[in-house]
Amino acid sequence: MSETIQLTQELIRRDSVTPEDKGCQIMIADRLAPSGFHAEHMCFDDVDNLWLRRGNKGPVIAFAGHTDVVPTGPLENWSHPPFSANIIDGMMYGRGTADMKGSIAAFITACERFVEKHPDHEGSIAFLITSDEEGPAINGTVKVVETLQSRGEHIDWCLVGEPSSTEKVGDIVKNGRRGSLNGRLSVKGKQGHIAYPHLAKNPIHLLSPALTELCEIEWDQGNEDFPPTSFQVSNLNSGTGATNVIPGTAEVVFNFRYSTEVTHDELKQRVHAILDKHELNYELNWELSGQPFRTASGQLLEAVQRAIFDVTGYQTTLSTSGGTSDGRFIAPTGTQVIELGPLNATIHQIDECVSTADLDTLSEIYETLLTYLLVS
């Protein structure tokens, strides 16, 4: 069994449900100390973060990831205990195998081999690890980045180990992500007896035409890098539970996944214009989860494409689809950011799993990438 597989199992067996770390970061720091990595533990409220760095000159390549995992769901529905890291027919089962402790293990073993072969490599290698990616993401990567900026440390290249692959490891590299904007809308009506609608104002009926318009509008057509902006309702709630009462309010939670063709301020303005046009009495609170970013062709992207081809023999495809990642906090500093990890088919699901062979391949890709970037 390879070092990467053994290390993945060690990480999986720590039940670090967000925002818990359960000692994963201490284990990582101890593991990499003999390879010359200096550890700095940054704790903000209940969140553990780890900044590891080997070297004191540029350029700096950072491997970014998270040790927290999402809750398991009903344990009885799992074929294997979610924190056992059992291996059956070449597949390792467990919460966090794909998202994303497997990537972290591959980071580590790739760096160990690289440093052993190239102890005097150019630039610096860093790790940015948080336990607050699957949660609110308030005291994690964003705080570490702010700390680094405050003392003048800059990351030139960043590889986030999020599970990007779809059919085979390395077939997809994320070179950007859409922005994410959340809205919480409360439409006010007037509660009353359902038999006397003229004495009440049904907020569901009042809201429906505006909501239909929001669902049907074309916000933009996207571009060559991003699909069109999407508006989706995630929650809709109203009523007292009784069959004979017109409710007094209707609550809607919605989300925009938006391209670079529109800004979050423009989306807000257009939504308010529609709600105002329909003369609704409403309150609307906004939350910006992240702005869109894209890494154009450059040293990092070219190096990872070459590394994937050298190890696997096939060309990778670039994509900006999917959800948000902590790359959204790193890219605004001017860092080239990409995401490359294992298959994403089972992430957040019951019986999350990853191919052990894929993790070994991933580690080899990461090592090859380091060679292209830090060895003349």
C-alpha positions as CSV (number, residue, x, y, z in Angstrom):
1,M,0.0,0.0,0.0
2,S,1.4,3.4,-1.0
3,E,2.3,6.3,1.3
4,T,-0.6,8.3,-0.2
5,I,-3.2,5.6,0.5
6,Q,-2.0,5.1,4.1
7,L,-2.0,8.8,4.8
8,T,-5.5,9.2,3.3
9,Q,-6.7,6.5,5.7
10,E,-5.1,8.2,8.7
11,L,-6.9,11.5,7.8
12,I,-10.3,9.8,7.1
13,R,-10.2,8.1,10.4
14,R,-10.4,11.5,12.2
15,D,-14.1,12.4,12.2
16,S,-13.5,16.1,11.5
17,V,-17.0,17.2,10.7
18,T,-17.0,21.0,10.0
19,P,-15.7,23.1,11.7
20,E,-13.8,20.4,13.6
21,D,-10.2,19.5,12.6
22,K,-9.6,16.7,15.1
23,G,-5.9,17.0,15.0
24,C,-5.5,16.6,11.2
25,Q,-3.5,19.8,10.8
26,I,-1.1,18.9,13.6
27,M,-0.5,15.6,11.9
28,I,0.1,17.3,8.6
29,A,2.6,19.8,10.1
30,D,4.4,17.0,12.0
31,R,4.6,14.9,8.8
32,L,6.1,17.7,6.7
33,A,8.5,19.1,9.3
34,P,11.3,16.7,8.3
35,S,11.0,18.0,4.7
36,G,11.7,21.5,5.9
37,F,8.2,23.0,6.1
38,H,7.7,25.6,8.8
39,A,4.3,25.4,10.4
40,E,2.2,28.3,11.6
41,H,-1.2,27.5,13.2
42,M,-3.7,30.3,12.8
43,C,-6.9,29.9,14.9
44,F,-9.8,32.2,14.5
45,D,-12.7,31.6,16.9
46,D,-13.5,27.8,16.5
47,V,-11.7,27.3,13.3
48,D,-8.2,25.8,12.9
49,N,-6.0,26.9,10.0
50,L,-2.5,25.9,9.0
51,W,0.0,27.8,6.9
52,L,3.1,25.7,6.0
53,R,6.0,27.1,4.0
54,R,9.3,25.7,2.8
55,G,11.5,28.5,1.5
56,N,11.7,32.2,1.8
57,K,11.8,33.4,-1.7
58,G,9.5,33.6,-4.7
59,P,7.8,32.3,-6.7
60,V,5.4,30.7,-4.2
61,I,3.2,27.8,-5.1
62,A,0.6,26.9,-2.5
63,F,-1.5,23.8,-2.2
64,A,-4.9,24.8,-0.7
65,G,-7.4,22.4,1.0
66,H,-9.6,21.7,3.9
67,T,-9.7,19.1,6.6
68,D,-13.3,19.6,7.6
69,V,-16.0,17.3,6.0
70,V,-19.7,17.5,5.7
71,P,-21.9,15.5,8.1
72,T,-22.3,11.8,7.3
73,G,-26.1,11.6,7.1
74,P,-27.8,8.4,8.6
75,L,-25.0,6.0,9.5
76,E,-27.2,3.0,8.9
77,N,-27.3,3.9,5.2
78,W,-23.6,3.6,4.7
79,S,-22.3,0.3,3.4
80,H,-19.1,0.9,5.4
81,P,-18.6,3.1,8.5
82,P,-17.9,6.6,7.1
83,F,-14.7,7.1,9.1
84,S,-13.3,3.6,8.6
85,A,-11.5,4.3,5.3
86,N,-12.2,0.7,4.3
87,I,-10.8,-0.4,0.9
88,I,-12.9,-2.7,-1.2
89,D,-12.0,-3.7,-4.8
90,G,-9.6,-0.7,-5.1
91,M,-12.1,1.8,-3.8
92,M,-11.6,3.6,-0.4
93,Y,-14.9,4.4,1.3
94,G,-15.3,7.2,3.8
95,R,-16.5,10.8,4.3
96,G,-13.8,13.1,2.9
97,T,-12.1,10.5,0.7
98,A,-12.9,12.7,-2.4
99,D,-13.7,16.0,-0.7
100,M,-10.9,16.4,0.1
101,K,-8.6,14.5,2.3
102,G,-7.4,12.3,-0.5
103,S,-6.1,15.4,-2.3
104,I,-4.3,16.6,0.9
105,A,-2.6,13.2,1.2
106,A,-1.5,13.4,-2.4
107,F,-0.2,17.0,-1.8
108,I,1.9,15.8,1.0
109,T,3.5,12.7,-0.6
110,A,4.1,14.6,-3.8
111,C,6.0,17.3,-1.9
112,E,8.0,14.7,0.1
113,R,9.2,13.0,-3.0
114,F,9.9,16.3,-4.8
115,V,11.9,17.8,-1.9
116,E,14.0,14.6,-1.5
117,K,14.9,14.8,-5.2
118,H,15.3,18.6,-5.4
119,P,16.3,19.9,-1.9
120,D,17.6,23.1,-3.4
121,H,14.5,23.9,-5.6
122,E,13.7,27.4,-6.7
123,G,11.0,29.4,-5.0
124,S,8.9,28.2,-2.1
125,I,6.2,25.6,-1.5
126,A,3.3,26.3,0.8
127,F,0.2,24.7,2.2
128,L,-3.0,26.6,3.2
129,I,-5.3,24.3,5.1
130,T,-8.5,25.2,6.8
131,S,-11.3,23.5,8.8
132,D,-13.9,26.0,7.7
133,E,-14.5,25.3,4.0
134,E,-17.7,23.2,4.3
135,G,-19.2,25.6,6.8
136,P,-19.7,29.4,6.8
137,A,-16.2,30.0,5.5
138,I,-15.8,33.1,7.7
139,N,-12.8,32.2,9.8
140,G,-10.9,30.0,7.4
141,T,-9.0,30.7,4.2
142,V,-10.3,34.3,3.9
143,K,-8.7,35.1,7.3
144,V,-5.4,33.4,6.5
145,V,-5.2,35.3,3.2
146,E,-5.9,38.6,5.0
147,T,-3.1,37.8,7.5
148,L,-0.6,36.9,4.7
149,Q,-1.5,40.1,2.8
150,S,-1.0,42.2,6.0
151,R,2.6,41.1,6.3
152,G,3.4,41.2,2.6
153,E,3.4,37.5,1.7
154,H,2.1,36.8,-1.7
155,I,1.1,33.5,-3.3
156,D,2.0,33.4,-7.0
157,W,0.3,30.1,-7.9
158,C,-2.3,28.1,-6.0
159,L,-3.6,24.6,-6.6
160,V,-6.9,23.9,-4.8
161,G,-7.4,20.1,-4.3
162,E,-11.2,20.2,-4.8
163,P,-12.5,17.1,-6.7
164,S,-12.6,18.5,-10.2
165,S,-12.4,15.2,-12.3
166,T,-15.5,13.6,-13.8
167,E,-14.7,10.4,-15.7
168,K,-11.0,9.9,-15.0
169,V,-8.6,11.7,-12.8
170,G,-7.2,14.8,-14.4
171,D,-9.8,15.0,-17.2
172,I,-11.1,18.3,-15.9
173,V,-9.2,21.3,-14.4
174,K,-11.2,24.1,-12.9
175,N,-9.6,27.4,-14.0
176,G,-12.3,29.6,-12.6
177,R,-15.6,29.6,-10.8
178,R,-18.9,31.4,-11.1
179,G,-19.9,34.0,-8.6
180,S,-22.5,33.1,-5.9
181,L,-25.1,35.6,-4.6
182,N,-27.8,34.7,-2.1
183,G,-31.0,36.5,-1.4
184,R,-33.5,36.1,1.4
185,L,-36.9,37.6,0.5
186,S,-39.8,38.2,2.8
187,V,-43.1,39.4,1.1
188,K,-45.7,40.8,3.5
189,G,-49.4,40.3,3.0
190,K,-52.3,40.3,5.5
191,Q,-53.4,37.2,7.3
192,G,-57.1,36.3,7.3
193,H,-59.8,33.7,7.0
194,I,-59.6,31.8,3.8
195,A,-63.3,32.2,3.3
196,Y,-63.0,36.0,3.3
197,P,-60.2,36.7,0.9
198,H,-61.3,40.3,0.4
199,L,-60.4,41.0,4.0
200,A,-56.9,39.6,3.6
201,K,-53.9,39.9,1.2
202,N,-52.3,36.6,0.2
203,P,-48.5,37.1,-0.1
204,I,-48.2,33.9,-2.1
205,H,-50.5,35.2,-4.8
206,L,-48.8,38.6,-4.6
207,L,-45.4,37.1,-5.0
208,S,-46.1,34.6,-7.8
209,P,-46.0,36.9,-10.8
210,A,-42.7,38.5,-9.7
211,L,-41.2,35.1,-8.9
212,T,-42.3,33.7,-12.3
213,E,-40.6,36.7,-14.0
214,L,-37.4,36.1,-12.0
215,C,-37.4,32.5,-13.0
216,E,-37.9,33.2,-16.7
217,I,-35.7,36.2,-17.3
218,E,-32.4,35.8,-19.2
219,W,-29.8,37.5,-17.0
220,D,-27.0,37.1,-19.6
221,Q,-25.8,34.7,-22.3
222,G,-22.5,33.8,-20.6
223,N,-19.3,33.8,-22.6
224,E,-16.6,31.4,-23.8
225,D,-15.4,30.9,-20.2
226,F,-18.7,30.9,-18.2
227,P,-22.2,29.5,-18.8
228,P,-25.1,31.9,-18.5
229,T,-26.1,33.2,-15.1
230,S,-28.5,31.0,-13.3
231,F,-31.3,32.0,-10.9
232,Q,-32.6,29.2,-8.6
233,V,-35.1,29.1,-5.7
234,S,-33.8,26.9,-2.9
235,N,-36.5,27.4,-0.2
236,L,-40.1,28.6,-0.3
237,N,-42.1,28.9,2.9
238,S,-45.4,30.3,3.9
239,G,-48.6,29.5,5.8
240,T,-49.6,28.5,9.4
241,G,-50.2,24.8,8.7
242,A,-53.9,25.3,8.8
243,T,-56.1,24.8,5.8
244,N,-58.4,27.8,6.4
245,V,-55.9,30.6,7.0
246,I,-54.4,33.0,4.4
247,P,-50.8,33.5,5.5
248,G,-49.4,36.9,6.4
249,T,-45.9,36.4,4.9
250,A,-44.1,34.4,2.3
251,E,-40.4,33.7,2.6
252,V,-38.1,32.8,-0.4
253,V,-34.4,31.9,-0.4
254,F,-32.8,32.1,-3.8
255,N,-29.3,32.0,-5.4
256,F,-27.6,33.4,-8.4
257,R,-24.6,31.6,-9.9
258,Y,-23.3,34.3,-12.1
259,S,-20.8,34.8,-14.9
260,T,-18.4,37.7,-15.5
261,E,-21.0,39.2,-17.9
262,V,-22.8,40.8,-14.9
263,T,-21.9,42.1,-11.5
264,H,-23.6,41.3,-8.2
265,D,-24.6,44.9,-7.9
266,E,-26.4,44.7,-11.3
267,L,-28.2,41.6,-10.2
268,K,-29.4,43.2,-7.1
269,Q,-30.7,46.2,-8.9
270,R,-32.6,44.2,-11.5
271,V,-34.2,42.0,-8.8
272,H,-35.3,45.1,-6.8
273,A,-36.7,46.7,-10.0
274,I,-38.9,43.6,-10.7
275,L,-40.1,43.4,-7.1
276,D,-40.9,47.1,-7.1
277,K,-42.7,46.9,-10.4
278,H,-45.1,44.4,-8.9
279,E,-45.6,46.8,-6.0
280,L,-44.7,44.2,-3.3
281,N,-44.2,45.1,0.3
282,Y,-41.0,43.2,1.0
283,E,-37.7,43.0,2.8
284,L,-34.7,41.5,0.9
285,N,-31.3,40.7,2.5
286,W,-28.3,39.8,0.4
287,E,-25.2,37.7,1.0
288,L,-22.3,37.6,-1.5
289,S,-20.6,34.2,-1.2
290,G,-18.0,34.9,-3.8
291,Q,-17.3,36.8,-7.0
292,P,-16.4,35.0,-10.2
293,F,-12.8,34.4,-11.0
294,R,-10.8,33.0,-13.9
295,T,-7.2,32.1,-14.4
296,A,-6.2,32.7,-18.0
297,S,-3.4,30.9,-19.7
298,G,-0.2,31.3,-17.8
299,Q,2.7,29.4,-16.2
300,L,0.5,27.5,-13.7
301,L,-2.1,26.4,-16.2
302,E,0.4,25.4,-18.8
303,A,2.4,23.4,-16.3
304,V,-0.6,21.5,-14.9
305,Q,-1.7,20.7,-18.5
306,R,1.7,19.3,-19.3
307,A,1.9,17.4,-16.0
308,I,-1.5,15.7,-16.6
309,F,-0.5,14.7,-20.1
310,D,2.9,13.4,-19.0
311,V,1.4,11.2,-16.3
312,T,-1.9,10.1,-17.9
313,G,-1.4,10.5,-21.6
314,Y,-4.5,12.5,-22.2
315,Q,-5.3,16.2,-22.6
316,T,-7.3,17.9,-19.8
317,T,-10.4,20.1,-20.3
318,L,-10.7,23.5,-18.6
319,S,-14.0,24.3,-16.9
320,T,-15.6,26.9,-14.6
321,S,-18.7,24.9,-13.7
322,G,-19.7,23.7,-10.3
323,G,-20.0,25.3,-6.9
324,T,-17.8,27.7,-5.1
325,S,-14.4,26.9,-3.5
326,D,-11.9,28.7,-1.3
327,G,-10.2,29.7,-4.5
328,R,-12.6,32.7,-4.5
329,F,-10.7,34.1,-1.5
330,I,-7.3,33.6,-3.0
331,A,-7.8,34.7,-6.7
332,P,-8.6,38.4,-5.8
333,T,-5.0,38.9,-4.5
334,G,-3.7,38.4,-8.0
335,T,-2.8,34.7,-7.6
336,Q,-3.2,32.3,-10.5
337,V,-5.7,29.7,-9.1
338,I,-6.7,26.3,-10.5
339,E,-8.5,23.3,-9.0
340,L,-7.4,19.7,-9.6
341,G,-8.5,16.7,-7.6
342,P,-10.1,13.3,-7.8
343,L,-13.5,12.3,-9.2
344,N,-16.5,14.2,-7.8
345,A,-19.2,11.6,-8.5
346,T,-19.8,10.7,-4.8
347,I,-18.9,13.9,-2.9
348,H,-21.3,14.8,-0.1
349,Q,-23.1,11.5,-0.7
350,I,-23.7,8.3,1.3
351,D,-20.8,5.9,0.5
352,E,-18.5,8.7,-0.7
353,C,-15.5,6.9,-2.2
354,V,-12.3,7.3,-4.3
355,S,-10.2,5.1,-6.3
356,T,-6.9,4.3,-4.6
357,A,-5.2,4.2,-8.0
358,D,-6.5,7.7,-8.7
359,L,-4.9,9.1,-5.6
360,D,-1.5,7.7,-6.5
361,T,-1.9,9.1,-10.0
362,L,-2.9,12.5,-8.5
363,S,0.2,12.5,-6.3
364,E,2.3,11.9,-9.3
365,I,0.7,14.7,-11.2
366,Y,1.3,17.1,-8.3
367,E,5.0,16.1,-8.1
368,T,5.4,16.6,-11.9
369,L,3.8,20.0,-11.6
370,L,6.3,21.0,-9.0
371,T,9.1,20.0,-11.2
372,Y,7.9,22.1,-14.1
373,L,7.4,25.2,-11.9
374,L,10.4,25.0,-9.5
375,V,13.2,23.2,-11.3
376,S,15.1,25.0,-14.1
